[in-house]
């Protein structure tokens, strides 16, 4: 995720204004602010994508609880989907 910084300076972690989060590389729509929620990680957290093809997912080696996520249009790396780690039971977190 090109807009994230693990060591501080994450500008979108506590940003909750209405809008759409897009791929930093190609501008494709990824997540809506309506699916964003507060989470303890240093990155923004979402429960769902805008379009069915907003992201591509593939298994993460050595991490059964996570999937690697990339932009569904250009393949830019976005991070992970953490299975069953959303705000509601059974919900995932992007």
C-alpha positions in Angstrom: 0.0 0.0 0.0 1.8 3.0 -1.2 0.0 5.3 1.2 1.0 3.4 4.4 3.9 3.8 6.7 4.4 1.3 9.5 6.7 3.6 11.4 4.2 6.5 11.7 2.8 9.1 9.4 -0.1 7.0 8.2 -2.4 9.8 7.0 -5.5 7.6 6.3 -5.6 5.5 9.4 -7.9 7.9 11.3 -9.4 9.6 8.3 -13.1 9.1 8.2 -14.4 11.8 5.7 -16.8 10.5 3.0 -15.1 9.4 -0.1 -13.5 6.6 -2.2 -10.1 5.1 -1.8 -8.4 4.3 -5.1 -5.3 2.5 -6.2 -2.3 4.8 -5.9 -0.9 3.4 -9.2 -3.8 3.4 -11.6 -6.7 5.2 -9.8 -9.1 2.2 -9.8 -11.8 2.4 -7.1 -11.0 0.0 -4.3 -12.9 0.9 -1.1 -15.6 3.2 0.1 -15.4 5.2 3.3 -18.7 3.6 4.2 -16.9 0.2 4.7 -14.0 1.8 6.7 -13.8 1.3 10.4 -11.4 2.1 13.3 -8.9 -0.7 13.9 -5.7 -1.0 16.0 -3.4 -1.7 13.1 -1.4 1.3 11.6 -3.2 0.9 8.3 -6.8 1.8 7.3 -9.3 -1.1 7.7 -12.2 -1.9 5.4 -14.8 -4.6 5.4 -15.6 -4.8 1.7 -14.5 -3.6 -1.7 -16.4 -1.2 -4.0 -16.6 -3.6 -7.0 -16.4 -7.4 -7.1 -13.1 -7.0 -9.2 -11.6 -4.1 -7.1 -9.0 -6.4 -5.8 -7.4 -9.7 -6.7 -6.6 -12.2 -3.9 -4.2 -15.1 -3.6 -3.2 -17.4 -0.8 -0.5 -16.1 1.5 2.2 -18.7 2.1 2.6 -19.6 5.8 -0.5 -17.6 6.8 -3.7 -19.5 6.5 -5.6 -16.6 8.1 -4.6 -14.1 5.4 -4.7 -13.5 1.6 -2.4 -11.3 -0.4 -4.4 -8.5 -2.0 -3.5 -6.5 -5.1 -5.4 -4.0 -7.3 -7.9 -5.8 -9.6 -7.0 -3.6 -12.5 -3.2 -3.1 -12.5 -1.9 -5.6 -9.9 -0.4 -3.0 -7.5 0.2 -4.6 -4.1 -2.3 -3.5 -1.5 -1.5 -5.6 1.5 -3.7 -8.4 2.9 -7.2 -9.5 3.6 -7.3 -10.9 7.2 -10.0 -13.6 7.3 -12.5 -13.4 10.3 -10.8 -10.3 11.7 -13.5 -7.7 10.9 -15.7 -5.8 13.3 -18.4 -8.5 13.2 -17.9 -12.2 13.7 -17.1 -14.0 10.4 -16.2 -10.7 8.7 -12.9 -10.1 7.0 -10.6 -7.0 7.2 -8.8 -5.5 4.2 
